[in-house]
Amino acid sequence: NAGVTQTPKFQVLKTGQSMTLQCAQDMNHNSMYWYRQDPGMGLRLIYYSASEGTTDKGEVPNGYNVSRLNKREFSLRLESAAPSQTSVYFCASSVLGRTGGQSTDTQYFGPGTRLTVL
Amino acid sequence: AQSVTQLGSHVSVSEGALVLLRCNYSSSVPPYLFWYVQYPNQGLQLLLKYTSAATLVKGINGFEAEFKKSETSFHLTKPSAHMSDAAEYFCAVSDQESSASKIIFGSGTRLSIRP
């Protein structure tokens, strides 16, 4: 099992360029997520997908679009990159588990993509 | 709305000393609580989680956390720090049982270990 994989690991863009960050998971999870991590701000949810065919906005969706291509893959697109989008981007997936009769949702993270927008 | 507050952006302890990382949460419904660890240039890894089954939760690498409803706290502890514990630690809260929980993360605490 590779778990959650992300490509690319590093990327430098110029303002106005577009790009797509790729994420795939091989754990047969239903839910997938995109976060950005900025110094001193923890992780903030950009978009998530509860299941194949559905996507929803998170806390900071502006400037991003997503596609849940199939159950395995969830991509994040920057249509016109801005310096404010310089960040580390993490993809995650989750399985709904049960512990003592209560359901829980543990998220598993990819290694991240470090994006710089000049 | 839910939130978590991690007290102290940076904690430094000596090797062998007690580790205590503080987390307070706010939630209008019974919460699910998590601690994640992030080593340099890596993604987040789940340390432990609280799901109301037991108030004292044991995780990996010798860490544990205690849920205290009266104090709205979920502090992370380890009796004896190792150099390998140096990392950033994130507390997180969720209240949904749906298939796509929206977990809210704290801003993180960087743990340094002095030889």
Chai-1 contact restraints between the chains, C-beta under 6 A:
chainA,res_idxA,chainB,res_idxB,connection_type,confidence,min_distance_angstrom,max_distance_angstrom,comment,restraint_id
A,N30,B,S99,contact,1.0,0.0,6.0,A-B,restraint_1
A,S31,B,S99,contact,1.0,0.0,6.0,A-B,restraint_2
A,S31,B,A100,contact,1.0,0.0,6.0,A-B,restraint_3
A,G40,B,S107,contact,1.0,0.0,6.0,A-B,restraint_4
A,M41,B,S107,contact,1.0,0.0,6.0,A-B,restraint_5
A,G42,B,F105,contact,1.0,0.0,6.0,A-B,restraint_6
A,G42,B,G106,contact,1.0,0.0,6.0,A-B,restraint_7
A,G42,B,S107,contact,1.0,0.0,6.0,A-B,restraint_8
A,G42,B,G108,contact,1.0,0.0,6.0,A-B,restraint_9
A,L43,B,F105,contact,1.0,0.0,6.0,A-B,restraint_10
A,Y48,B,A100,contact,1.0,0.0,6.0,A-B,restraint_11
A,A50,B,S99,contact,1.0,0.0,6.0,A-B,restraint_12
A,A50,B,A100,contact,1.0,0.0,6.0,A-B,restraint_13
A,F90,B,G43,contact,1.0,0.0,6.0,A-B,restraint_14
A,L96,B,S99,contact,1.0,0.0,6.0,A-B,restraint_15
A,T99,B,T51,contact,1.0,0.0,6.0,A-B,restraint_16
A,T99,B,A53,contact,1.0,0.0,6.0,A-B,restraint_17
A,G100,B,A53,contact,1.0,0.0,6.0,A-B,restraint_18
A,Q102,B,T51,contact,1.0,0.0,6.0,A-B,restraint_19
A,Q102,B,S52,contact,1.0,0.0,6.0,A-B,restraint_20
A,S103,B,E97,contact,1.0,0.0,6.0,A-B,restraint_21
A,T104,B,Y32,contact,1.0,0.0,6.0,A-B,restraint_22
A,T104,B,T51,contact,1.0,0.0,6.0,A-B,restraint_23
A,D105,B,S101,contact,1.0,0.0,6.0,A-B,restraint_24
A,T106,B,L46,contact,1.0,0.0,6.0,A-B,restraint_25
A,F109,B,G43,contact,1.0,0.0,6.0,A-B,restraint_26
A,F109,B,L44,contact,1.0,0.0,6.0,A-B,restraint_27
A,G110,B,G43,contact,1.0,0.0,6.0,A-B,restraint_28
A,P111,B,Q42,contact,1.0,0.0,6.0,A-B,restraint_29
A,P111,B,G43,contact,1.0,0.0,6.0,A-B,restraint_30
A,G112,B,G43,contact,1.0,0.0,6.0,A-B,restraint_31
